[in-house]
Amino acid sequence: MTVPTITLNDQTTIPQLGFGTYQVPPEDTAKVTATALEVGYRHLDTAQMYQNEEGVGEAIRTSGIPREQLYVTSKLNNGFHRPDDARRAFDETLTRLGLDKIDLFLIHWPLPTLYDGDYVSTWRTLAEFVADGRAASVGVSNFQPAHLDRIVEETGVVPVVNQIEVHPYFTNEAARAASIRHGVEVEAWSPIAQGAVLGDPVIGEIATKYGKKPSQVTLRWHLDRGDIVFPKTTHEERMRENFDLFDFSLTVEELERIAALDRGEDGRTGPNPDTFDYLP
């Protein structure tokens, strides 16, 4: 089964469906990621803060899959925003993954209340990694409209993606719209709201119509809206379910019904990027 790809604003392409490794224990990551690769996933999403890059790298090395068939993303730890720290941390990511080049590297959080509010110099530093050929693309995660506007205005460098919380209970329309306005693709994390949407009657009704599970309908909603999504699970059966999304699509009316479940800020499951200040 071929996963659709999206062409980013730097003309590279990214698989629209991937496998997320958030909260996969480091000691289990190699095995879990290897299973995902066996199922058919070719887009892997990790981060320095997940502490499991080494396991992802091990799975890549032992998979036998040609490197050019894989798309690998990682993200900068919140504690390494200063340029020299970011450079050192990026070197360490490549080492842990066992790669000479990464497909996509992101600023994990903007942290506007830390580092004197300077996430612009961090963004300039990430652009260096593309210039020196060690990253194919760079992007951001959890950037609000004002954060996006600022880095583009002050650097002229447009991220290829903005990885933000998006799901039917929190459609995050302002951040999605700002991303799209800049030509930045949206990656949706927490796509099923940590399971909260799976009992929703609207989603359940649509799932029954298609003979699918609520999780599959929710993921299909993301795909049909154009978002990039990478559900996470450690169970092979669910990996296969999450990959089985390409034999149906939703109608415009169904997409609108699901989007209408939005609860605004009350639906947010994660931190607000305007105030989040966690340093590990």
N, C-alpha and C positions, 0 to 999 in steps of 0.2 A: 504494500500500500504506500503510495507516494504522498507525503505531507506537503501541502502547499507552501510556497516560499513567498516572502515579501521582499521587494527591492527597497533598500534603505536609501537615504538621501546622499550617501557617498557611493551609490551604485553597487555595493555589496548586497548579498542576499542572505536572508535568515529564515529558517524553517518556522512556520507560524505556530507549530505545536512542539513543545519540548518537555524535558523532564526536570523538575525542580528538586534540589537536594537540601532545602531548608529543613532543619530539625532532623535530618538523617544522622544518627550517631556516627562519629568519625570511624569507630571500629567496624561499623556495618556498611560504610559508604561504598567500598570497592565492590562488595557482593551485590548490594542493591542496585548500584549503577550498572554493573555488568548485566544484571537481569533486565534492566530498562533497555540497554543496548540490544539484547537478544530479542526483546519484544519488537524493536524497530525504531526506537527513539534515536535521533541523531543530533539533537540540540540539548545540551546539558547546561544547567544554570547552577552555579555555586557562588561562594563569596568568602572572603577572608574571615569574616565574623562567624561563618558556619563551622570553621575549623575542620573542614572535611575535604579541602582541595587535594590533599595527598591521595585520598581514597578515589576521588574522581580520576586523578591522573593514573592510578594503578589500573582502574577499569579500562581506561583508554588504551594503555599499553598492552594489556592482555587480551583485548577484544579481537585483534586482528583486522579491525576495520581501518581502511586507509584514512590517514589524517584529514585529507581534503574532503572526506564525506561527513566529517563531524563539525559541529558548531559549538564552541565552548565560550561561556561567559563567566567572568568573576567580577567582584566588586571590592572597592577600597574600604578597608576598615576605618571606622569613625575616628580612631586614635591617630591616624596617619595623614591628616589633611595638609599639613605643612609640606611644601614642595619637596624638600630633601627626604622627608619621611615617606611621602607618596612614591618617590622614585625607588627607594629601598624596598618598600612593601611590594611594589610591582615586580621587582626583580625576584623577590621571594615567592610570589604567586607563580611565576613562570617555573621556578625551580620545583615547587611542590607539585605542580601539574605535570612536570616533565616535558614542557613544551618550549619551543623557541619563539613561538608567536601565538597570541591568543586572538580569538575572533572578535571578542567584545569585552571591554573593561569599563566599569561604571563607577561613578561616585555613589556610594550606597545611600547616604543621607546628606542633605545640604547643611544641616547644623547651623542655622542662621544666628543662633544665640551664642555660639562658640567661635573661637578663632577670630575674635573681633568682627564677626560677620563676614569673614573673607573666605568664600568658597570659589571666588573667581580665580585666584591664583592656583587653587587646586585643579580647577578645570583647565587652565592653561598648561599645567603639568601633564595632565592626561593626554592633551593634544600632542605633546612631545613623543608619546609612545607610538602614535600613528606615524609621525614624521620620521622616527628612527626605524620603522618597519616591524616593531615587536607587537603591535596591536593593529589588527585590520580596521577596527572601528572603536570609537569611544562614545559613551553616553552617560546618562544620569538616572538616578532612581529617587523617587519620592520628592521630586522638584515641583513646587507650586508654580502657578503662572508668573508671579513676580520673580521667582528664582530663575526660571527659564529666560524671561525677558532680559534679566540683568546679564547673565553670562553671554547671551548672544550679542547684546548691545555692546558689551565691554571687550569682547574677544573676537567677535565675528565668526566664531566656530560654533556650528550648530550640532547638538547631539544627534546621534542617529535614532536613539530610543529614549523614552522616559518610562521607567518601570515603576508603576504606581499601584496602590490598592484599588482594585475595581472588581465589583461583583453586583448582582442584582439588588442587593440592599444598600449598596454604596456605589453608585455609578460614577462618582467623582467627575462630573461633567466639566467643571471649570478647568481642572488640570488636563483632562482629555482634550478639550477645545483649544487650550493654549498650546499643547503639544502639536496638534494637527495644524494649527495656524503657522507654526514654525517649520512644518514639514517633518516633524519628529514622530516616529511610530510609537504607539502605546503598547507597553507590555503590562499585563494584568497579573498582579500577585494577589494571593488569597482569593482565587477566582470563584470558589464556592463558599466564601465567607466562613472558612473553617468548619464547613458542614452545616452552617445555620440555615442555608436556603434549601436544603434537601427535603425538608418537610413542608415546603410552601405549596399550598393547594394549586396555585396557578401553574407552577413548574411541574407539579405532579400530574395535572390534567394533560399538559402538553406531552409529557413523557409517556403517558398511557397511549396517547394517539399514535406515537411513533414506535411503540414497543421498546422504548429506551428507558434508562434509569435517569432520575432527576439530575444526577451529576453529569451525565452525558448531554442532556438538554442544556444545562447551564454552560458547559464548555462550548457547545455548538453555538450558543448565543454569543459568546465572546468571539468565536471565529467569524461568525456571520457579520459581526459589527466591525471586523477588521483588526481586532486586537491580537497580539501575540500572547500565548498562554503556555504555562508549563506547570501543570498540576503535579503535586508531590504525593507519593505513597510508598510504603516499603513492601506492599503486598503485590505479588505478580498478577493476581486476578484483577485487581483494580488498575494496575498499569495497563493491562490489556483493554479493560473497559474504557479507560481514559483515552486510549489510542483509537478506539472504534467509533470514530465520529464522522466518517466521510461517506456514509451511505445514506445520509439524510441532511436536510437543511430546513431552517425555520422560515415561515412566512413573515412578511413585513409586519403583519398584525401581531404575530406571536412575539417577534422581537420587541415591539412596542409594549405589549402586555407585560413582558418580563422587565423591561426598563422602567415601567411604571411602579414597580415594587420598591423603587429607591426610597430610602428613609433619610437621605441627607446625612448630616454629621452623626445622627443617632445610629446610623448603620455602619459606621466605621469600626473595624475590629482592631486596627493597629494604631500606633501613635500618630498625632498630628505633626506633619513635617515642620510647621511653623514654630513649634515649641520643643520638639524632640531633641534631647541633648545628651543622649547616652554615650558614654565613652567606656569601652570595655577595659 
